[in-house]
């Protein structure tokens, strides 16, 4: 008596274009997050790797270097994938080229 009968209403036919727009709008935040991630994290990391690779390729005998382990020394021999670093008079250590973190200016080590 107090509750009226509910009649099903049909929604007006939606245009095909509005369905496509809603799909694009729902994917927009995901695309924006990927773009921000690329410019904030991925691109700078790739640039840093490229600079490190160029530094390792440019190593020459006599360069003063810092290794990933914190050793400071002078490059005495260079191979394809490894090098020898003189860390003290008469003391040479062999290591991988990728372990070099930084090339110091000439005359830093005495």
N, CA, C and O of each residue as an XYZ file, in Angstrom:
440
protein
N       0.788     -1.179      0.000
C       0.000      0.000      0.000
C       0.851      1.272      0.000
O       0.664      2.154     -0.839
N       1.757      1.353      0.921
C       2.568      2.557      0.973
C       3.779      2.493      0.035
O       4.394      3.512     -0.278
N       4.100      1.295     -0.397
C       5.251      1.132     -1.293
C       4.731      1.021     -2.704
O       3.919      0.152     -3.023
N       5.204      1.899     -3.529
C       4.748      1.863     -4.916
C       5.575      0.864     -5.703
O       6.712      0.568     -5.335
N       5.032      0.363     -6.742
C       5.741     -0.606     -7.578
C       6.850      0.103     -8.345
O       6.680      1.226     -8.818
N       7.984     -0.573     -8.459
C       9.123     -0.018     -9.188
C       9.082     -0.523    -10.606
O       8.920     -1.717    -10.857
N       9.226      0.383    -11.509
C       9.229      0.008    -12.915
C      10.631      0.219    -13.466
O      11.268      1.239    -13.199
N      11.092     -0.727    -14.216
C      12.425     -0.640    -14.806
C      12.426      0.405    -15.901
O      11.551      0.436    -16.767
N      13.419      1.248    -15.837
C      13.567      2.249    -16.878
C      14.745      1.867    -17.742
O      15.769      1.413    -17.231
N      14.623      2.036    -18.980
C      15.750      1.778    -19.864
C      16.495      3.083    -20.069
O      15.895      4.142    -20.255
N      17.825      2.982    -20.032
C      18.653      4.169    -20.237
C      18.648      4.502    -21.712
O      18.560      3.609    -22.555
N      18.741      5.771    -22.027
C      18.812      6.136    -23.439
C      20.063      5.534    -24.065
O      21.088      5.387    -23.400
N      19.977      5.197    -25.307
C      21.107      4.573    -25.995
C      22.305      5.515    -25.967
O      22.225      6.661    -26.409
N      23.430      5.000    -25.429
C      24.638      5.817    -25.329
C      25.347      5.833    -26.675
O      25.347      4.845    -27.408
N      25.937      6.951    -26.976
C      26.670      7.076    -28.239
C      27.963      6.268    -28.133
O      28.543      6.166    -27.051
N      28.405      5.709    -29.216
C      29.608      4.886    -29.227
C      30.846      5.724    -28.872
O      31.792      5.199    -28.284
N      30.853      6.970    -29.209
C      31.992      7.834    -28.923
C      32.183      8.086    -27.436
O      33.320      8.192    -26.976
N      31.110      8.184    -26.681
C      31.250      8.456    -25.255
C      31.844      7.265    -24.526
O      32.522      7.450    -23.515
N      31.612      6.041    -25.006
C      32.203      4.853    -24.403
C      33.720      4.866    -24.615
O      34.483      4.501    -23.720
N      34.145      5.287    -25.795
C      35.571      5.360    -26.109
C      36.236      6.456    -25.277
O      37.363      6.288    -24.812
N      35.548      7.562    -25.092
C      36.089      8.654    -24.279
C      36.250      8.223    -22.835
O      37.255      8.564    -22.210
N      35.305      7.491    -22.287
C      35.419      7.054    -20.903
C      36.585      6.075    -20.740
O      37.252      6.076    -19.705
N      36.827      5.256    -21.737
C      37.965      4.334    -21.681
C      39.270      5.113    -21.696
O      40.180      4.808    -20.925
N      39.372      6.106    -22.557
C      40.587      6.923    -22.609
C      40.784      7.714    -21.319
O      41.907      7.836    -20.830
N      39.719      8.240    -20.777
C      39.814      9.017    -19.539
C      40.226      8.127    -18.363
O      40.918      8.585    -17.454
N      39.808      6.865    -18.376
C      40.199      5.975    -17.284
C      41.665      5.562    -17.415
O      42.294      5.226    -16.411
N      42.223      5.579    -18.623
C      43.623      5.214    -18.813
C      44.556      6.407    -18.698
O      45.769      6.226    -18.586
N      44.027      7.608    -18.721
C      44.843      8.815    -18.665
C      45.719      8.890    -17.412
O      46.901      9.207    -17.543
N      45.210      8.617    -16.202
C      46.091      8.669    -15.028
C      47.248      7.672    -15.112
O      48.363      7.980    -14.689
N      46.993      6.497    -15.650
C      48.048      5.504    -15.796
C      49.119      5.997    -16.763
O      50.311      5.837    -16.499
N      48.712      6.587    -17.863
C      49.670      7.117    -18.831
C      50.467      8.281    -18.248
O      51.668      8.397    -18.491
N      49.805      9.133    -17.488
C      50.503     10.256    -16.853
C      51.520      9.758    -15.832
O      52.626     10.294    -15.746
N      51.155      8.739    -15.057
C      52.090      8.188    -14.066
C      53.313      7.583    -14.763
O      54.439      7.753    -14.294
N      53.099      6.886    -15.870
C      54.238      6.321    -16.599
C      55.137      7.425    -17.155
O      56.361      7.299    -17.118
N      54.554      8.487    -17.662
C      55.345      9.600    -18.213
C      56.186     10.253    -17.117
O      57.359     10.555    -17.333
N      55.603     10.468    -15.962
C      56.339     11.063    -14.843
C      57.447     10.122    -14.396
O      58.568     10.562    -14.142
N      57.147      8.830    -14.296
C      58.146      7.837    -13.903
C      59.306      7.828    -14.891
O      60.464      7.743    -14.481
N      59.014      7.914    -16.171
C      60.058      7.914    -17.188
C      60.980      9.121    -17.031
O      62.202      8.972    -17.035
N      60.398     10.322    -16.892
C      61.221     11.529    -16.833
C      61.902     11.733    -15.487
O      62.927     12.412    -15.416
N      61.357     11.161    -14.422
C      61.949     11.364    -13.095
C      62.949     10.267    -12.743
O      63.952     10.540    -12.083
N      62.691      9.027    -13.173
C      63.559      7.928    -12.747
C      64.316      7.249    -13.888
O      65.534      7.091    -13.801
N      63.641      6.856    -14.930
C      64.262      6.021    -15.954
C      65.259      6.807    -16.798
O      66.385      6.351    -17.002
N      64.873      7.956    -17.281
C      65.743      8.745    -18.168
C      67.032      9.191    -17.469
O      68.105      9.047    -18.054
N      66.974      9.729    -16.233
C      68.232     10.104    -15.572
C      69.151      8.904    -15.304
O      70.373      9.028    -15.378
N      68.559      7.743    -14.992
C      69.367      6.557    -14.751
C      70.075      6.103    -16.026
O      71.240      5.708    -15.983
N      69.382      6.159    -17.146
C      70.002      5.785    -18.418
C      71.124      6.762    -18.779
O      72.153      6.352    -19.315
N      70.931      8.033    -18.491
C      71.956      9.037    -18.768
C      73.196      8.791    -17.899
O      74.328      8.914    -18.366
N      72.965      8.446    -16.640
C      74.063      8.173    -15.721
C      74.846      6.933    -16.162
O      76.075      6.926    -16.091
N      74.147      5.883    -16.617
C      74.815      4.682    -17.108
C      75.647      4.986    -18.351
O      76.747      4.459    -18.512
N      75.126      5.824    -19.212
C      75.842      6.186    -20.437
C      77.128      6.952    -20.097
O      78.172      6.713    -20.703
N      77.050      7.868    -19.134
C      78.229      8.621    -18.715
C      79.268      7.706    -18.076
O      80.464      7.866    -18.318
N      78.821      6.742    -17.260
C      79.733      5.802    -16.605
C      80.430      4.937    -17.647
O      81.635      4.705    -17.553
N      79.683      4.458    -18.640
C      80.262      3.643    -19.712
C      81.314      4.441    -20.479
O      82.369      3.902    -20.813
N      81.044      5.719    -20.765
C      82.007      6.567    -21.472
C      83.266      6.770    -20.631
O      84.374      6.772    -21.167
N      83.105      6.941    -19.313
C      84.248      7.121    -18.426
C      85.107      5.863    -18.399
O      86.334      5.952    -18.440
N      84.478      4.696    -18.329
C      85.228      3.436    -18.286
C      85.961      3.200    -19.605
O      87.104      2.741    -19.610
N      85.308      3.512    -20.712
C      85.945      3.330    -22.018
C      87.121      4.277    -22.216
O      88.036      3.963    -22.978
N      87.119      5.418    -21.554
C      88.178      6.418    -21.719
C      89.335      6.234    -20.737
O      90.269      7.035    -20.737
N      89.290      5.190    -19.897
C      90.386      4.975    -18.947
C      91.699      4.743    -19.692
O      91.746      4.076    -20.726
N      92.755      5.313    -19.135
C      94.078      5.155    -19.742
C      95.094      4.889    -18.642
O      94.849      5.165    -17.468
N      96.228      4.352    -19.041
C      97.302      4.082    -18.091
C      97.760      5.402    -17.466
O      97.982      6.385    -18.173
N      97.896      5.417    -16.157
C      98.312      6.625    -15.451
C      97.166      7.414    -14.841
O      97.403      8.332    -14.056
N      95.917      7.076    -15.188
C      94.771      7.765    -14.593
C      94.650      7.415    -13.112
O      94.886      6.274    -12.715
N      94.289      8.384    -12.317
C      94.061      8.166    -10.892
C      92.568      7.952    -10.687
O      91.751      8.771    -11.108
N      92.213      6.826    -10.024
C      90.819      6.411     -9.945
C      90.411      6.092     -8.510
O      91.241      5.859     -7.632
N      89.083      6.094     -8.311
C      88.466      5.632     -7.067
C      87.617      4.429     -7.452
O      86.866      4.478     -8.426
N      87.738      3.341     -6.680
C      86.981      2.132     -6.983
C      85.718      2.071     -6.138
O      85.536      2.856     -5.208
N      84.843      1.114     -6.480
C      83.597      0.942     -5.733
C      83.870      0.543     -4.284
O      83.054      0.816     -3.403
N      85.000     -0.094     -4.033
C      85.354     -0.488     -2.672
C      86.014      0.625     -1.879
O      86.297      0.453     -0.693
N      86.266      1.768     -2.514
C      86.856      2.898     -1.815
C      88.360      3.004     -1.966
O      88.974      3.890     -1.371
N      88.968      2.127     -2.744
C      90.411      2.194     -2.958
C      90.743      3.320     -3.918
O      90.041      3.548     -4.903
N      91.832      4.022     -3.612
C      92.332      5.060     -4.515
C      93.657      4.573     -5.066
O      94.487      4.053     -4.320
N      93.862      4.734     -6.353
C      95.104      4.285     -6.939
C      95.274      4.790     -8.351
O      94.444      5.522     -8.890
N      96.398      4.365     -8.936
C      96.749      4.783    -10.292
C      96.685      3.556    -11.194
O      97.195      2.490    -10.847
N      96.058      3.717    -12.347
C      95.929      2.615    -13.293
C      97.310      2.309    -13.870
O      97.982      3.185    -14.413
N      97.723      1.021    -13.736
C      99.037      0.638    -14.246
C      98.940     -0.237    -15.495
O      99.806     -0.156    -16.365
N      97.906     -1.068    -15.598
C      97.706     -1.915    -16.775
C      96.226     -1.946    -17.101
O      95.383     -1.913    -16.204
N      95.908     -2.011    -18.400
C      94.504     -2.054    -18.820
C      94.293     -3.250    -19.739
O      95.029     -3.450    -20.705
N      93.271     -4.039    -19.419
C      92.881     -5.162    -20.261
C      91.517     -4.892    -20.858
O      90.984     -3.787    -20.755
N      90.952     -5.924    -21.489
C      89.631     -5.758    -22.093
C      88.548     -5.513    -21.047
O      87.764     -4.571    -21.163
N      88.511     -6.369    -20.022
C      87.455     -6.234    -19.009
C      88.008     -5.994    -17.620
O      87.243     -5.814    -16.672
N      89.332     -5.988    -17.481
C      89.899     -5.737    -16.159
C      91.074     -4.770    -16.273
O      91.535     -4.440    -17.365
N      91.536     -4.333    -15.118
C      92.680     -3.437    -15.076
C      93.439     -3.654    -13.786
O      92.913     -4.225    -12.831
N      94.679     -3.195    -13.764
C      95.494     -3.252    -12.557
C      95.629     -1.844    -12.008
O      95.932     -0.902    -12.740
N      95.402     -1.718    -10.724
C      95.493     -0.419    -10.063
C      96.590     -0.502     -9.011
O      96.579     -1.383     -8.151
N      97.529      0.420     -9.090
C      98.604      0.489     -8.101
C      98.109      1.342     -6.938
O      97.917      2.550     -7.073
N      97.904      0.686     -5.782
C      97.362      1.413     -4.636
C      98.454      1.919     -3.698
O      98.213      2.786     -2.857
N      99.662      1.365     -3.853
C     100.811      1.799     -3.080
C     102.047      1.429     -3.891
O     101.938      0.713     -4.886
N     103.214      1.902     -3.483
C     104.434      1.595     -4.229
C     104.654      0.085     -4.237
O     104.877     -0.522     -3.190
N     104.589     -0.516     -5.421
C     104.824     -1.949     -5.563
C     103.623     -2.836     -5.278
O     103.733     -4.057     -5.382
N     102.473     -2.259     -4.920
C     101.276     -3.049     -4.621
C     100.227     -2.784     -5.703
O      99.692     -1.682     -5.825
N      99.950     -3.840     -6.489
C      98.958     -3.723     -7.554
C      97.790     -4.645     -7.271
O      97.965     -5.761     -6.780
N      96.603     -4.168     -7.587
C      95.372     -4.941     -7.405
C      94.683     -5.026     -8.755
O      94.554     -4.027     -9.464
N      94.238     -6.240     -9.109
C      93.483     -6.397    -10.352
C      91.997     -6.328    -10.030
O      91.538     -6.869     -9.024
N      91.266     -5.666    -10.885
C      89.813     -5.531    -10.687
C      89.127     -5.347    -12.027
O      89.771     -5.118    -13.051
N      87.813     -5.451    -11.998
C      87.032     -5.234    -13.206
C      86.980     -3.745    -13.510
O      87.034     -2.908    -12.608
N      86.874     -3.433    -14.789
C      86.804     -2.023    -15.192
C      85.555     -1.360    -14.626
O      85.584     -0.176    -14.288
N      84.456     -2.108    -14.518
C      83.203     -1.525    -14.039
C      83.261     -1.146    -12.563
O      82.372     -0.449    -12.075
N      84.298     -1.594    -11.840
C      84.427     -1.247    -10.422
C      84.947      0.173    -10.224
O      84.933      0.684     -9.104
N      85.398      0.807    -11.285
C      85.878      2.191    -11.187
C      84.673      3.111    -11.106
O      83.791      3.077    -11.964
N      84.647      3.929    -10.068
C      83.520      4.828     -9.831
C      83.816      6.238    -10.317
O      82.928      6.932    -10.814
N      85.065      6.655    -10.173
C      85.395      8.039    -10.499
C      86.844      8.130    -10.964
O      87.709      7.409    -10.466
N      87.102      9.005    -11.905
C      88.471      9.322    -12.325
C      88.816     10.657    -11.697
O      88.127     11.657    -11.895
N      89.907     10.648    -10.932
C      90.347     11.859    -10.229
C      91.209     12.731    -11.130
O      91.798     12.232    -12.088
N      91.291     14.020    -10.840
C      92.205     14.882    -11.603
C      93.656     14.474    -11.377
O      94.009     13.986    -10.303
N      94.488     14.674    -12.381
C      95.902     14.307    -12.281
C      96.546     15.031    -11.111
O      96.287     16.213    -10.884
N      97.385     14.320    -10.371
C      98.112     14.910     -9.254
C      97.351     14.876     -7.934
O      97.827     15.424     -6.940
N      96.194     14.253     -7.904
C      95.424     14.173     -6.649
C      96.118     13.261     -5.653
O      96.199     13.579     -4.466
N      96.620     12.128     -6.131
C      97.323     11.182     -5.265
C      98.808     11.513     -5.270
O      99.390     11.807     -6.314
N      99.413     11.460     -4.086
C     100.844     11.749     -3.992
C     101.548     10.671     -3.227
O     102.763     10.738     -3.042
